[in-house]
Amino acid sequence: MIVAGVGCRRDTSAEEVERVVRLALGMFRLAPERLDALATESDKALEAGLVEAARFLSVKLVACTVSDLDRVAGRVLTSSLLVLATKGVPSIAEASALVVAGQNARLLGTRVATERATCAIAIGDGR
């Protein structure tokens, strides 16, 4: 299973989300058609830009609770001070990708970022 974990600022457009996902996939030479899901933190899953981007990419959008993200916090590669201060976990993009990629999940690398969004790619056996 290939999962794109996404973090973004409020009201980030679907185009920006799709751009950061494609950028992250491109870094690892993965075609967008190989993507199985977008993952994010529960509050972010209500953002219109994320919902629309999942539809554009023809994948499901999976919400992760903060406790889900905390469970994999020790396995993330980068940390955001803003996310740590507001959510109490070091990462949304990397952690949500790991959670949804499930058993034996691993990040392919650190998150990538645009001005308003971040994306990390994880592979695993599924949730």
N, C-alpha and C positions, 0 to 999 in steps of 0.2 A: 504494500500500500504506500502510495506517495502522497504526502500531505503538505500543503503550504499553510504555515501558521502566519497569521497577519495581525499586526497591531496598527492602530491608526488614531489620528486626532479626530475629534468630533466633526461631523459633516464633511468627511473626506469623500471625494467623488468616486464613483465606480471606476471611472477611467484611471484615476490615480492608483486605486487598489489593484486593478488589472495590470497596470504598468509595473508595479513593484513585484507582483507575482511572476509576470513574464521575465522580468529582469533576474529574479532569483532562479527560476527554472533554467534560464539561459546560462547562468554561471556554471551550472552542472550539466549542461548539454542535454537537458530533458525537454522533450516536446510537451506543450501544454496538454495535448491529448492523453498523456500518461498520468496527469494529475487526477487523484481520486477525490480529494476534499480540500476545502478551505476550513481552517480552524481558528478560533479566536476566543477571547474571554466572554462570558455570558452577557455582560452589559454591552459590549461592542457588537455582539451578534444581531442587535436590533438596528444597527446603523444601516441606512438605506444603501450607502455605497458598497458595503460588504455584501448585502443581500443581492444587489444588482450584479456585482462582479462575479459572484458565484453562478448566477444565472448565465451571464455572458460566457463564462468558462465551462458551463454545463457540468458543474459539480455541486455536491451538497455543501452547505455551510453548517459546521458543527460547533456548538457552544460548549465551552469548558468552564467549570466553576473555578473560583479562586482556590478552593481546596485541591482541585485537580492539578492546577498549575503549581501549587506549593509542593505537591507530592513529587514533582520532577525537577524542582528548583535547583537541586544539586547537580543536575546534568546539563544545564544550559551553558552555552559558551560565552555569552555576553550578558551584561546586566545594565538596566536602565535605572538611573537614580529617580527619575520621574515616576516610573511604574512602581518602583519599590516604595516610594513615598505615598502614592495614591492607592495602590492595590495590595501592598505588603508582600509582593513577590518580585523577583528580579527581572522577569521577562514575560511578555505576552506572546510574541511571535514564536520564539524558540520553544517555550514551554508548551504552548497549545499544539504546535506541530508534533512534539514528542507524545503528548497525551493521546491525540487522535491516531497517530501512527501505531500506537499500542505496543503489544508484546515485542520485545527486542528492538524497539525503536532507537534510531540514532539520527543525529543531525548530520547533514552532508557538509555543513560548514556554518560559519556565523551568519547571522541575519544580514540582509541588505536593506538599505534605507533610501527613501526619497524624502522630499521635504515634509510630507505629511503621513507617511506610512512606512512600516517595516515588514519584512517577510523572511521567514526561515523555512527551509525544506527538510523534512524528515522522512525516512522510510522505515517500515516495520511490518509486523504481521497483522495490523489492524486492531481496533479497540474491542 
